[in-house]
Amino acid sequence: MKTAADIYNVLQGILVDEFEIDADDISLDAHLYQDLDLDSIDAVDLVVKLREITGKKIEPDAFKQVRTVQDVVNEVEKLVS
């Protein structure tokens, strides 16, 4: 995972496989809670999955302000760069 596009592709795969979200519903401006119906427990699960994939410790506080798929990509990009 080097580029934002790579991160987006991995994130989309997680959302489809783990959270059973339709790939057509996922876009960079999709809101995690309103558009994709994730809840706070899903958000924690997502952070855990991203930590497994990146091998980086993800601070929950970093994800408190995350609202859209783009926000997640941005945070992960900061971690891996």
C-alpha positions in Angstrom: 0.0 0.0 0.0 1.9 2.9 -1.3 -0.5 5.3 -3.0 -3.9 6.7 -2.1 -5.4 4.5 -4.9 -3.8 1.3 -3.3 -5.2 2.3 0.1 -8.6 2.9 -1.4 -8.6 -0.5 -3.1 -7.7 -2.3 0.1 -10.2 -0.3 2.1 -12.9 -1.0 -0.4 -12.1 -4.7 -0.2 -12.4 -4.6 3.6 -15.7 -2.8 3.4 -17.1 -5.3 0.9 -15.7 -8.5 2.5 -16.0 -7.7 6.2 -18.9 -5.4 6.4 -20.9 -6.7 3.4 -21.3 -3.2 1.8 -22.1 -3.1 -1.9 -19.0 -2.0 -3.8 -21.2 0.4 -5.8 -22.0 2.3 -2.6 -18.4 2.9 -1.8 -16.8 6.1 -3.1 -14.3 8.6 -1.7 -17.0 10.9 -0.6 -19.2 8.2 0.9 -20.0 9.0 4.6 -19.1 6.0 6.7 -22.0 6.3 9.1 -24.8 7.8 7.0 -24.0 6.3 3.5 -22.4 3.0 4.5 -24.3 2.3 7.7 -21.3 1.6 9.8 -21.7 2.1 13.5 -19.1 2.8 16.3 -18.3 -1.0 16.7 -17.8 -1.3 12.9 -15.4 1.7 13.1 -13.3 -0.1 15.8 -13.3 -3.3 13.7 -12.2 -1.2 10.7 -9.3 0.3 12.7 -8.2 -3.2 13.8 -8.3 -4.5 10.2 -6.2 -1.5 9.0 -3.7 -2.0 11.8 -3.3 -5.7 10.7 -2.8 -4.7 7.1 -0.4 -1.7 7.7 1.4 -3.2 10.7 1.1 0.3 12.2 -0.4 1.2 15.5 -3.5 3.3 14.8 -4.5 5.7 17.5 -8.3 5.7 18.0 -8.1 9.5 18.4 -6.8 9.8 14.9 -10.0 8.2 13.6 -12.4 10.3 15.8 -12.6 13.0 13.1 -12.9 10.5 10.2 -16.3 10.8 8.5 -15.8 9.7 4.9 -13.9 7.0 2.9 -11.5 9.8 1.8 -10.8 10.7 5.4 -9.8 7.0 6.1 -7.5 7.0 3.0 -5.9 10.2 4.2 -5.2 8.9 7.7 -3.8 5.6 6.5 -1.7 7.4 3.9 -0.2 9.5 6.8 0.6 6.3 8.7 2.3 4.4 5.9 4.3 7.3 4.4 
